[in-house]
Amino acid sequence: MRMPPRPDEPDFTRPDSVYGRPERAAAEIQSRTRDTWICRFGRFTRSSWGVPRHPHPWRGPVEAGTPVDLLVRIREVDARHGMIDMTGTP
């Protein structure tokens, strides 16, 4: 059964959506950030990961349990470091 989206959830592929593959969701997140972040799904960790590209001031990885949470975390890191929101979400 598909759960209704959370109110703070961005409009993009959900892991339980028709795609159903976290690798595709990670690729979509990367395109949403206009390739300013490298996004992957860890097969062993079962987590979504993001690493910003240079010249982003944050140099560390970001981990989240779901692709939706990864996009939210990326937005938080970008906002904390004064980067323009590149995720294409309002």
C-alpha positions in Angstrom: 0.0 0.0 0.0 1.4 3.4 -1.0 1.6 5.9 1.8 0.5 9.5 1.2 3.3 12.0 0.7 4.5 13.9 3.7 3.7 17.7 3.7 7.4 18.6 3.5 8.2 16.0 0.8 9.5 17.4 -2.5 7.7 16.5 -5.7 9.9 13.9 -7.1 10.3 10.1 -7.4 9.5 8.3 -4.2 11.3 5.1 -3.4 7.9 3.3 -3.3 6.8 4.9 -6.6 6.5 3.4 -10.0 10.3 3.4 -10.4 10.7 1.4 -7.2 14.5 1.5 -7.5 16.6 3.7 -5.2 19.4 3.9 -7.8 17.0 5.7 -10.1 15.8 7.9 -7.3 19.5 8.8 -6.5 20.1 9.7 -10.2 17.0 11.9 -10.2 18.2 13.7 -7.0 21.5 14.3 -8.7 19.8 15.8 -11.7 17.6 17.9 -9.4 20.7 19.4 -7.9 21.8 20.2 -11.4 24.8 17.9 -10.8 26.2 20.1 -8.0 26.0 16.9 -5.8 27.0 13.4 -6.6 24.2 11.1 -5.3 24.4 7.3 -4.9 22.6 4.5 -3.2 24.7 2.3 -0.9 23.8 -1.4 -1.5 25.5 -2.5 1.7 24.4 0.4 3.9 20.9 0.5 2.3 21.2 4.3 2.6 21.2 7.2 0.1 24.4 9.2 0.0 25.3 12.6 -1.4 28.7 14.4 -1.8 28.9 18.0 -3.0 31.1 18.9 -5.9 33.7 21.7 -5.7 33.4 24.7 -5.0 30.8 23.8 -2.4 32.1 24.8 1.1 30.9 21.5 2.6 33.4 18.7 2.0 31.7 15.8 3.7 29.2 13.2 2.7 25.5 13.4 3.6 23.6 10.2 4.4 19.9 9.6 4.6 17.7 6.6 5.0 15.5 7.3 2.0 16.0 9.3 -1.3 13.4 11.8 -0.1 15.3 12.4 3.1 18.5 12.8 1.1 17.1 15.7 -0.9 15.8 17.3 2.3 19.3 16.9 3.9 21.0 18.4 0.7 18.7 21.4 0.9 19.6 21.8 4.6 23.4 21.7 3.9 23.0 24.1 1.0 21.0 26.5 3.2 23.5 26.3 6.1 26.4 27.2 3.8 24.6 29.9 1.9 24.4 28.1 -1.4 21.6 28.9 -3.8 18.9 26.2 -3.7 19.8 24.2 -6.8 17.3 21.4 -6.1 14.6 22.9 -8.3 12.0 22.7 -5.5 10.2 25.6 -3.9 
